[in-house]
Amino acid sequence: MIIHSVNLETVCGYTSRLPEHRAPEFAFAGRSNVGKSTLINALMNRKSYARVSGKPGKTQTINYYNINNGFYLVDLPGYGFARAGTALKEQWGTMIENYLHGSAAIRAVFLLIDIRHDPSDNDIMMFDWIVHSGFTPVIIATKADKLNRSQIPGAVKNIRGALSGRSQYGREVSLDIIPFSGMTKAGRDEIYEVMDELMAE
């Protein structure tokens, strides 16, 4: 995949109406500070187009990035930020739920999980939520550069063990898990391949 153009086309807040697109949408969900903006910048082949912050909880809107005038990367609000108030957390949850149920253009939902840790309760809740919405999430195991190469297979196995086969909503789920490094961009081509295959269908 070659990125020719990038445009932050739409920013939706809590009271905003979601845009209706015919072009495919690829959504990205993950807890605060999991490296979502870093991943999206890498996919857009831009250094800092999506705002990267050392402080978690900065993404409080749904951001639509128009790529090549052909598809969208959709940055969903980060979850699990402990210092956020209850009302704000409920707003984020409502925004994500409305998006998952309201957009007819979603081709895939990518769920980002820190490869260094087992999935948190919030990660598992989001995973179940995505499955309940009718999608099988593609797991992006972020921050792979923080581990030795020999540690990565075991970490991926732990994530798979925590999430695979969950049938809370009546269907078994098998997973694609892609380790990703924001430093080396390892894993980016694998994510591109997933998107290319889905757009070709």
Rosetta silent file (secondary structure, phi, psi, omega in degrees, C-alpha in Angstrom):
SEQUENCE: MIIHSVNLETVCGYTSRLPEHRAPEFAFAGRSNVGKSTLINALMNRKSYARVSGKPGKTQTINYYNINNGFYLVDLPGYGFARAGTALKEQWGTMIENYLHGSAAIRAVFLLIDIRHDPSDNDIMMFDWIVHSGFTPVIIATKADKLNRSQIPGAVKNIRGALSGRSQYGREVSLDIIPFSGMTKAGRDEIYEVMDELMAE
SCORE:     score description
SCORE:     0.000 S_00000001
   1 L     0.000  132.630  178.083    0.000    0.000    0.000 S_00000001
   2 L  -113.984  127.284 -179.127    1.283    3.451   -0.955 S_00000001
   3 L   -91.215  114.768  179.983   -0.035    6.490    0.911 S_00000001
   4 L   -97.143  -37.174 -176.699   -0.520    9.410   -1.461 S_00000001
   5 L  -147.561  147.827  179.931   -2.718   11.722    0.588 S_00000001
   6 E  -136.316  133.712  178.863   -3.940   12.109    4.165 S_00000001
   7 E  -146.136  122.076  172.122   -6.665   14.420    5.400 S_00000001
   8 E   -73.248   96.476 -167.836   -8.248   14.721    8.841 S_00000001
   9 E   -86.402  -39.536 -174.510  -11.683   15.091    7.303 S_00000001
  10 E  -142.455  137.681  174.082  -14.124   14.847   10.221 S_00000001
  11 E  -123.703  120.045 -176.164  -13.925   15.133   14.006 S_00000001
  12 E  -111.439  126.115  173.218  -17.001   13.945   15.903 S_00000001
  13 L   -94.146 -168.641 -173.606  -17.729   14.780   19.520 S_00000001
  14 L   -61.580  -37.206 -176.413  -20.322   13.346   21.851 S_00000001
  15 L   -97.715    3.144 -176.198  -23.248   15.218   20.278 S_00000001
  16 L   -76.996  151.332  172.369  -22.040   15.014   16.675 S_00000001
  17 L   -87.728  132.330 -178.445  -23.802   13.082   13.949 S_00000001
  18 L   -70.094  141.180  177.795  -21.589   10.431   12.409 S_00000001
  19 L   -69.573  153.978  176.758  -20.786   10.882    8.716 S_00000001
  20 L  -106.651  112.439 -176.210  -22.190    8.408    6.204 S_00000001
  21 L  -111.405  147.303  166.825  -19.433    7.033    3.995 S_00000001
  22 L   -93.146  -29.212  178.775  -19.418    4.643    1.082 S_00000001
  23 L   -69.219  148.403 -177.640  -15.654    4.275    1.251 S_00000001
  24 L   -61.187  145.942  175.151  -14.371    1.564    3.630 S_00000001
  25 E  -117.895  135.817  174.642  -13.645    2.451    7.250 S_00000001
  26 E  -119.194  114.652 -172.946  -11.021    0.781    9.423 S_00000001
  27 E   -97.233  147.888 -178.824  -11.539    1.550   13.100 S_00000001
  28 E  -127.697  120.758 -179.822   -8.887    1.544   15.824 S_00000001
  29 E  -122.218  151.059  178.101   -9.737    1.048   19.492 S_00000001
  30 E   175.607  159.827 -179.677   -7.484    0.751   22.508 S_00000001
  31 E   -69.051  161.429  177.404   -6.937    1.930   26.024 S_00000001
  32 L   -57.842  138.563  176.007   -5.346    5.290   26.684 S_00000001
  33 L    71.257   21.883  178.009   -1.570    5.318   26.212 S_00000001
  34 L   -88.637   -8.303  178.901   -1.478    2.029   24.266 S_00000001
  35 L   100.228   27.222 -176.664    0.160    3.721   21.277 S_00000001
  36 H   -67.282  -46.320  179.675   -2.881    4.242   19.047 S_00000001
  37 H   -64.037  -37.579  177.728   -1.783    7.614   17.639 S_00000001
  38 H   -61.907  -43.425  178.309    1.700    6.224   17.003 S_00000001
  39 H   -63.686  -46.655 -177.796    0.215    3.324   15.051 S_00000001
  40 H   -63.915  -40.437  175.324   -2.096    5.546   13.015 S_00000001
  41 H   -60.011  -41.239  179.232    0.777    7.899   12.166 S_00000001
  42 H   -63.845  -41.423  179.612    2.827    4.896   11.016 S_00000001
  43 H   -67.331  -33.474  178.488   -0.019    3.647    8.829 S_00000001
  44 H   -82.810   -5.646 -177.029   -0.434    7.123    7.324 S_00000001
  45 L    58.401   40.950  177.305    3.337    7.349    6.868 S_00000001
  46 L  -126.843  148.937 -176.501    3.336   10.612    8.768 S_00000001
  47 L   -78.245  -38.865 -172.039    5.413   11.501   11.816 S_00000001
  48 L  -150.576   32.813 -179.638    2.901   13.446   13.856 S_00000001
  49 L   -67.952  -49.163  171.231   -0.356   13.930   11.944 S_00000001
  50 L   -82.047  132.010 -172.806   -2.331   12.134   14.637 S_00000001
  51 L   -67.319  124.855  175.531   -1.527   13.805   17.936 S_00000001
  52 L  -104.782  128.824 -178.099    0.786   11.773   20.159 S_00000001
  53 L  -130.645  144.247  173.239    0.756   12.702   23.825 S_00000001
  54 L   -74.447  -13.852  179.630    2.617   11.488   26.882 S_00000001
  55 L  -100.351  124.407 -179.304   -0.567   12.080   28.841 S_00000001
  56 L   -69.271  161.625  175.043   -3.272    9.405   28.411 S_00000001
  57 L    85.599   15.388 -175.930   -6.887   10.221   27.660 S_00000001
  58 L   -80.088  -30.930  179.905   -6.243   12.857   24.980 S_00000001
  59 L   -81.307  102.292 -177.106   -8.333   11.280   22.222 S_00000001
  60 L  -117.068   12.793  179.092  -11.851   12.310   23.260 S_00000001
  61 L  -132.619  171.085  170.950  -13.393   12.447   19.788 S_00000001
  62 E   -99.758  117.303 -174.550  -13.864   10.130   16.823 S_00000001
  63 E  -107.686  125.498 -179.410  -11.365   11.238   14.193 S_00000001
  64 E  -104.549  115.547  177.289  -11.818   10.281   10.536 S_00000001
  65 E  -102.353  116.511  177.883   -8.653   10.319    8.414 S_00000001
  66 E   -82.210  119.747 -177.298   -9.343   10.208    4.669 S_00000001
  67 E  -110.854  122.071  176.174   -6.558    8.191    3.028 S_00000001
  68 L    57.343   20.675 -175.196   -5.931    8.455   -0.724 S_00000001
  69 L    52.968   28.564 -176.338   -9.560    9.584   -1.126 S_00000001
  70 L  -129.519  -22.887  178.406  -10.289    5.865   -1.024 S_00000001
  71 E  -160.189  172.015 -176.938  -10.750    4.756    2.587 S_00000001
  72 E  -124.465  139.603  163.073  -10.780    5.993    6.179 S_00000001
  73 E   -98.142  126.012 -174.888   -8.780    5.303    9.303 S_00000001
  74 E  -114.856  113.497 -177.892  -11.108    5.967   12.233 S_00000001
  75 E   -92.410  109.741 -178.974   -9.479    6.785   15.571 S_00000001
  76 L   -87.325  156.076 -179.987  -11.905    5.954   18.399 S_00000001
  77 L   -57.648  139.203  175.515  -11.661    7.497   21.894 S_00000001
  78 L   -69.173  148.610 -179.227   -9.187    5.791   24.203 S_00000001
  79 E  -119.666  168.733  173.364  -10.664    3.951   27.162 S_00000001
  80 L    82.048   12.575  178.435   -9.503    2.948   30.625 S_00000001
  81 L   -77.768  110.937 -169.147   -8.063    6.320   31.677 S_00000001
  82 L   -61.805  -32.425 -174.386   -8.335    6.102   35.450 S_00000001
  83 L   -83.247   -7.265  177.774   -8.454    9.861   36.084 S_00000001
  84 L   -71.360  141.093  179.329  -11.370   10.471   33.747 S_00000001
  85 L   -70.623  162.497 -178.001  -14.654   11.149   35.514 S_00000001
  86 H   -58.216  -43.848 -178.062  -17.569    8.739   35.326 S_00000001
  87 H   -62.575  -40.781 -179.556  -19.605   11.026   33.072 S_00000001
  88 H   -67.094  -41.733  177.928  -16.715   11.396   30.608 S_00000001
  89 H   -60.979  -40.559  178.664  -16.117    7.639   30.544 S_00000001
  90 H   -64.442  -37.377  177.569  -19.804    7.082   29.808 S_00000001
  91 H   -63.595  -45.449  179.069  -19.615    9.583   26.945 S_00000001
  92 H   -59.585  -44.809 -179.889  -16.623    7.786   25.430 S_00000001
  93 H   -61.879  -41.727  178.930  -18.427    4.468   25.742 S_00000001
  94 H   -64.537  -41.139  179.335  -21.555    5.838   24.121 S_00000001
  95 H   -62.007  -44.474 -179.688  -19.547    7.321   21.248 S_00000001
  96 H   -65.685  -44.092  179.741  -17.804    4.011   20.559 S_00000001
  97 H   -61.664  -45.165  179.276  -21.053    2.059   20.799 S_00000001
  98 H   -61.044  -38.795  179.201  -22.851    4.458   18.469 S_00000001
  99 H   -65.925  -49.708 -176.488  -20.030    4.169   15.961 S_00000001
 100 H   -61.673  -33.849 -178.719  -19.898    0.354   16.009 S_00000001
 101 H   -92.916  -18.789 -171.385  -23.654    0.096   15.593 S_00000001
 102 H  -102.160  -17.040 -177.687  -24.185    3.142   13.396 S_00000001
 103 L   -95.735  128.963  178.436  -21.596    2.936   10.633 S_00000001
 104 L   -92.183   -1.553 -173.620  -22.367    0.776    7.615 S_00000001
 105 L  -102.747    1.351 -176.769  -18.887    1.258    6.129 S_00000001
 106 E   -66.670  126.009  174.878  -16.787   -0.562    8.755 S_00000001
 107 E  -100.727  -30.233  178.933  -14.577   -3.224    7.191 S_00000001
 108 E  -161.083  152.034  172.364  -12.564   -4.103   10.297 S_00000001
 109 E  -117.644  121.282  177.782  -12.019   -3.092   13.890 S_00000001
 110 E   -97.719  125.839  178.819   -8.447   -3.215   15.140 S_00000001
 111 E  -107.956  120.428 -177.333   -8.071   -3.585   18.904 S_00000001
 112 E   -92.453  130.951  178.675   -4.732   -2.443   20.309 S_00000001
 113 E  -133.896  134.291  178.984   -3.308   -4.241   23.351 S_00000001
 114 E   -65.244  119.144 -175.218    0.071   -3.599   24.997 S_00000001
 115 L   -64.260  -18.782 -176.057    2.149   -6.696   24.230 S_00000001
 116 L   -78.711  -12.571 -173.365    3.971   -6.421   27.559 S_00000001
 117 L  -132.937  153.160  170.988    0.880   -7.165   29.634 S_00000001
 118 L   -63.708  151.834  177.659   -2.030   -9.565   29.694 S_00000001
 119 L   -55.172  134.548  179.497   -5.254   -7.973   28.415 S_00000001
 120 L   -77.305  171.107  175.368   -6.820   -5.810   31.108 S_00000001
 121 H   -58.139  -39.227  178.263  -10.439   -6.046   32.219 S_00000001
 122 H   -65.926  -37.994  177.091  -11.135   -3.011   30.037 S_00000001
 123 H   -62.506  -45.349 -178.956   -9.441   -4.689   27.055 S_00000001
 124 H   -65.198  -39.674  177.736  -11.547   -7.814   27.519 S_00000001
 125 H   -62.178  -43.803  178.893  -14.700   -5.734   27.897 S_00000001
 126 H   -65.323  -40.965  177.020  -13.906   -3.873   24.673 S_00000001
 127 H   -56.734  -49.288 -179.788  -13.123   -7.154   22.913 S_00000001
 128 H   -63.118  -37.294  179.888  -16.500   -8.574   23.945 S_00000001
 129 H   -63.673  -43.486  179.056  -18.201   -5.349   22.948 S_00000001
 130 H   -64.107  -43.720  178.968  -16.687   -5.478   19.460 S_00000001
 131 H   -62.853  -42.736  179.577  -17.700   -9.133   19.072 S_00000001
 132 H   -62.047  -27.964  179.099  -21.204   -8.345   20.281 S_00000001
 133 L   -81.552   -1.327  174.440  -21.380   -5.662   17.574 S_00000001
 134 L   100.591    9.541 -178.042  -20.765   -8.335   14.938 S_00000001
 135 L  -113.894  149.282  169.459  -17.053   -7.907   14.259 S_00000001
 136 L  -101.933  107.049 -174.085  -14.067  -10.144   14.828 S_00000001
 137 L   -67.609  144.852  168.673  -11.362   -7.720   15.964 S_00000001
 138 E   -90.949  123.928 -176.305   -7.851   -7.869   14.593 S_00000001
 139 E   -88.886  126.347  172.936   -5.518   -7.585   17.574 S_00000001
 140 E  -105.434  113.849  179.670   -2.525   -5.261   17.277 S_00000001
 141 E   -88.591   96.502 -171.743    0.017   -6.091   19.984 S_00000001
 142 E   -79.775  166.925  175.313    1.701   -2.706   20.371 S_00000001
 143 L    63.730   35.743 -179.411    5.089   -1.734   21.794 S_00000001
 144 H   -63.680  -23.876  179.160    6.779   -4.885   20.507 S_00000001
 145 H   -70.856  -10.755  178.367   10.116   -3.057   20.536 S_00000001
 146 H   -80.839   -9.354  178.981    9.920   -3.036   24.357 S_00000001
 147 L  -112.346  156.580  168.564   10.463   -6.808   24.401 S_00000001
 148 L   -69.062  151.280 -177.580   13.318   -8.983   23.237 S_00000001
 149 H   -56.978  -35.533 -178.759   12.518  -10.771   20.006 S_00000001
 150 H   -69.100  -18.836 -178.679   12.526  -14.108   21.829 S_00000001
 151 H   -86.412  -17.542 -172.735    9.831  -12.845   24.217 S_00000001
 152 H   -64.282  -46.251 -179.997    7.322  -11.862   21.544 S_00000001
 153 H   -58.172  -40.105  178.605    5.890  -15.339   20.727 S_00000001
 154 H   -66.215  -38.279  179.104    5.152  -15.992   24.390 S_00000001
 155 H   -66.941  -40.419  176.985    3.518  -12.600   24.823 S_00000001
 156 H   -63.469  -40.140  178.511    1.342  -13.167   21.750 S_00000001
 157 H   -61.175  -39.983  179.162    0.386  -16.586   23.128 S_00000001
 158 H   -63.750  -43.692  178.501   -0.715  -14.981   26.403 S_00000001
 159 H   -63.404  -44.322 -179.947   -2.933  -12.483   24.592 S_00000001
 160 H   -61.792  -41.432 -179.641   -4.409  -15.221   22.419 S_00000001
 161 H   -64.153  -33.490 -179.059   -5.084  -17.383   25.452 S_00000001
 162 H   -75.678  -25.307 -172.175   -6.914  -14.560   27.211 S_00000001
 163 H  -114.065  -33.551 -173.552   -9.143  -13.725   24.237 S_00000001
 164 L   -65.784  147.298  174.788   -9.497  -16.697   21.874 S_00000001
 165 L    75.521    3.818  177.867  -12.521  -18.930   22.077 S_00000001
 166 L   -66.903  132.123 -175.575  -14.588  -16.482   24.067 S_00000001
 167 L  -129.752   32.761 -177.707  -18.233  -17.233   23.339 S_00000001
 168 L   -56.963  -30.874 -176.945  -20.021  -14.817   25.642 S_00000001
 169 L  -111.324   26.597  168.894  -22.208  -13.717   22.768 S_00000001
 170 L    89.179    6.802  176.281  -22.850  -17.083   21.229 S_00000001
 171 L  -144.487  140.127  178.301  -20.008  -17.463   18.746 S_00000001
 172 L   -73.674  149.033 -176.594  -16.437  -18.639   19.013 S_00000001
 173 L  -126.935  122.182  171.243  -13.761  -16.173   18.002 S_00000001
 174 L  -105.217  150.085 -165.736  -10.390  -16.994   16.477 S_00000001
 175 L  -122.381  143.526  160.984   -7.888  -14.192   16.261 S_00000001
 176 L   -95.157  127.632  178.603   -5.295  -12.599   14.059 S_00000001
 177 E  -123.605  122.229 -177.063   -2.655  -11.009   16.311 S_00000001
 178 E  -116.736  110.547  173.255   -0.067   -8.702   14.754 S_00000001
 179 E   -66.352  139.597 -177.556    2.875   -7.502   16.876 S_00000001
 180 L  -135.752  139.152  175.773    3.681   -3.883   16.066 S_00000001
 181 L  -118.600  120.947  175.658    6.607   -1.601   16.855 S_00000001
 182 L   -69.303  -21.661 -178.654    6.199    2.140   16.615 S_00000001
 183 L   -79.165  -48.018 -175.276    9.977    2.449   16.560 S_00000001
 184 L  -100.622  -10.429 -175.670   10.814    0.057   13.704 S_00000001
 185 L    68.141   13.041  174.607    7.354   -0.059   12.034 S_00000001
 186 L   -60.009  132.490 -177.520    7.500   -3.861   12.195 S_00000001
 187 L   101.044  -17.753 -177.927    3.987   -5.169   11.649 S_00000001
 188 H   -63.103  -43.708 -178.777    2.839   -2.268    9.480 S_00000001
 189 H   -62.893  -36.268  178.525    2.982   -4.264    6.249 S_00000001
 190 H   -64.773  -37.446  177.295    0.906   -7.045    7.826 S_00000001
 191 H   -67.622  -42.959  175.616   -1.763   -4.492    8.788 S_00000001
 192 H   -56.237  -42.108 -178.406   -1.705   -3.069    5.254 S_00000001
 193 H   -61.708  -41.606  177.664   -2.240   -6.598    3.907 S_00000001
 194 H   -59.883  -47.339 -178.956   -5.329   -7.058    6.074 S_00000001
 195 H   -64.973  -42.988  179.749   -6.784   -3.782    4.825 S_00000001
 196 H   -60.492  -43.128 -179.385   -5.918   -4.483    1.193 S_00000001
 197 H   -63.330  -41.863 -178.281   -7.585   -7.908    1.344 S_00000001
 198 H   -69.442  -35.637  178.959  -10.753   -6.495    2.898 S_00000001
 199 H   -73.138  -23.251  179.868  -10.993   -3.675    0.361 S_00000001
 200 H   -80.891  -17.775 -177.129  -10.557   -6.164   -2.480 S_00000001
 201 L   -71.016    0.000    0.000  -13.492   -8.303   -1.320 S_00000001
